[in-house]
């Protein structure tokens, strides 16, 4: 009779059920990030088309902060490596940092070209631009430190290697880029 452990002979998959559906956004969610803390608690950040950034306590299934952060869609939202801040970028050509505890903005940086994806350690931000460049921003000074060209279309995603020496980008040009960014090594996740 069937070949598995569940009803009708189907095996149960531990990720097959929806634990919670959090419905506080009013427009489509474009990005999210999750951060597990040493305490075992799970927190998240989401960004939506209407410029809203929400910080969540996923374990309690409730929002911590609801912030109208941008005047355009939120392209990406990521926790800093230590989880104390959230970094966001938007089609409104701004890059912002928020304190997770208070939900208040820490810094706003106007960027010349729309950033589509980001990663931050709290001191620097790596950003993939709509013009196909990888940018390194200094948060405290709000200045562009380095810019690397390589893609012929927008950079749509990026990640940092475990050792912090390399960055991999993916783009709308159907290519990936492998970059050495040795001096911004604390951006690994």
Secondary structure, DSSP 8 states (H G I E B T S, - for coil): --SSSSGGG----TT-S--------SS-EEEEEEEE-TTS-EEEEEEETTSEEEEEETTTTEEEEEEE--SS-EEEEEE-TTSSEEEEEETTSEEEEEETTT--EEEEEE-SS-EEEEEE-SSEEEEEETTSEEEEEETTTTEEEEEEE--SS-EEEEEE-TTSSEEEEEETTS-EEEEE-TT-GGG--
